[in-house]
Amino acid sequence: MKPFQKRIITILIVFVLLLVIFFPYLKAEVLTFQHGSEFEGLEQQTKMLAEARYYKVLSYTENTATVFYVSDTGDLITFRRDSQGNWQYTDWVTIWSNTGSADEFYWPYYH
């Protein structure tokens, strides 16, 4: 194999790896840009979380969405639309905490 071919193959491998690593972050940024306003302040439905410093929409369909809220903790909240079309939280998992009381791993890693 010629050096030029090796270089091209190496560049392609690095590009694919970077794409795999950064795709979830890019997807979250796009979904947050498109649908983020729908979830602003909805972490307060739990009645236990502090106001989020920021949040990212990780997945979104017409009836369900998963949003990651960051305050003193990192909380993954799943929402479902109710019969009136409003988002209601159905599941809540604390992924990380400043106090170290949560140690689950989630990708993409927002901290």
C-alpha positions in Angstrom: 0.0 0.0 0.0 1.3 3.4 -0.9 1.9 6.1 1.8 -0.8 8.3 0.2 -3.4 5.5 0.5 -2.4 4.8 4.1 -2.8 8.5 4.9 -6.3 8.6 3.3 -7.4 5.5 5.2 -6.1 6.9 8.4 -7.9 10.2 7.9 -11.2 8.3 7.0 -10.9 6.2 10.2 -10.3 9.3 12.4 -13.2 11.1 10.7 -15.6 8.1 11.3 -14.5 7.9 15.0 -15.0 11.6 15.5 -18.4 11.4 13.9 -19.4 8.5 16.2 -18.2 10.3 19.3 -19.7 13.7 18.5 -23.0 12.8 16.8 -25.0 12.5 20.0 -23.9 16.0 21.0 -24.7 17.4 17.6 -28.1 15.7 17.7 -28.9 17.1 21.2 -27.9 20.6 20.1 -30.2 20.4 17.0 -33.1 19.0 19.0 -32.7 21.6 21.7 -32.6 24.4 19.1 -35.8 23.0 17.5 -37.8 22.0 20.6 -36.1 23.4 23.6 -38.6 26.1 24.3 -41.3 23.4 24.9 -39.4 22.1 27.9 -38.2 25.3 29.6 -39.1 25.1 33.3 -40.7 21.7 33.1 -38.2 20.3 35.5 -40.3 22.0 38.2 -43.1 19.4 37.6 -41.0 17.1 39.9 -41.5 19.6 42.8 -38.0 18.5 44.0 -35.4 19.9 41.5 -33.8 23.2 41.6 -34.2 25.5 38.6 -32.0 24.2 35.8 -29.0 26.2 34.7 -29.4 24.7 31.2 -31.0 21.7 29.5 -30.6 19.6 26.4 -33.3 17.7 24.5 -31.8 14.3 23.9 -34.7 12.6 22.1 -38.0 13.9 20.7 -41.0 12.4 19.0 -44.6 13.7 18.7 -45.6 12.0 22.0 -42.4 11.5 24.1 -39.2 13.3 24.8 -36.2 12.9 26.9 -34.6 16.0 28.4 -31.4 16.4 30.4 -31.6 19.2 33.0 -28.5 20.5 34.8 -28.5 22.3 38.1 -26.8 21.0 41.2 -27.6 17.6 39.7 -27.9 16.1 36.3 -31.4 14.8 35.8 -32.8 12.9 32.9 -36.5 13.4 32.6 -38.8 11.6 30.2 -42.0 13.5 29.2 -45.2 12.2 27.5 -47.9 14.4 26.0 -51.2 14.2 27.9 -54.7 14.3 26.2 -54.6 18.1 26.1 -51.2 18.1 24.3 -49.2 19.3 27.3 -45.9 17.7 28.3 -46.1 15.7 31.6 -43.1 14.0 33.2 -43.3 10.2 33.4 -39.8 9.2 34.5 -37.0 11.0 36.3 -33.5 9.7 36.9 -30.6 11.6 38.6 -27.5 10.7 36.5 -24.9 12.7 38.5 -24.8 14.9 41.6 -22.3 17.4 43.1 -22.6 15.4 46.3 -21.6 12.2 44.7 -24.9 10.5 45.4 -25.6 9.5 41.8 -23.1 7.7 39.7 -25.0 6.4 36.6 -23.4 6.8 33.2 -25.3 8.3 30.3 -24.2 9.2 26.8 -23.9 12.0 25.7 -22.0 13.1 28.8 -23.2 16.5 29.9 -21.7 17.8 33.1 
